[in-house]
């Protein structure tokens, strides 16, 4: 009986890259938020203030570059091993 499996799409690799880079960005922002909220919570600041403080263009640029570098390194290691 022939297999009725799905044919892999050409976008599968792109979607995997988007998901992995997005996950790395999530971890970056989660780490930033934990640090910022802990630092500002003692001064009576709110979670909304901490969120506003971490979502900046500079932080996004740093996070995106780090995520792309991290993705590239893991892809290289995935193919080498």
N, C-alpha and C positions, 0 to 999 in steps of 0.2 A: 504494500500500500504506500503510495507516495506521501511524503511529508507535506503537511499543510501549514508549515511554519511561516512566519512573516519574513519577507525579504528585507535584509538590513538596508536602511535608508542612508543616503549620502549625508544627511544631516545628523545622524546618530552621534558621530564624533564631535560635531559642533555643540549639540545639546549637552553631551557629557562634559565638554570643556566649560560651557556656561554654568552648569550645575556645580562643578568642582570649584571654579573661580568664585561663584556666588557663596559657596560654603566657606571658603577661606575668608572672604569678605565678612561673612556673618561672624566667624570666630574673631576676626580683627576688631569689629565693632563691639562684640560682646566683651572682649577684654578691655577695650577703651572705656566702655560704660561702667564696668565693675570698678576700674581704677578711678574714674572721674566721680562716680557716685559716692564711693567710699571717701574720697578726698573732700568733696563738697558737702557731704551729709552732716559732718560735724559743725559746719557753719550755718546750719539751718536752711540750706538750699534744698530744692525739691528734685524729684526725678525728672520733671520736665526741664528744669534748668540744666541738669546734667546731659540730657538728650540734646538740647539745643547747643550745648557746648561742644559735643563731639561730632555732630553732623555738619562738618565744614568742607569746603572744596579741598583744602590742604589735606585733611584726614582722608577724604575719599581718594585723592590722587595717590597718597602713600599706600593706602590699603589696596587699591587696584594694582599698582605696580608690584607690591609684595605678593599679591594673589597670582598675578601672571608669572612672576618669577618662580613662585612655589609650584604652580601648575607645570611649568616647563621642566623643572627639576624632577618632579614626580613622574612625568611622562618619559623623560630620559631614563630614569631608573627603572620604570616599568618595562620599557623596551629592552634595556640591557639585561635585566634579570629574566 
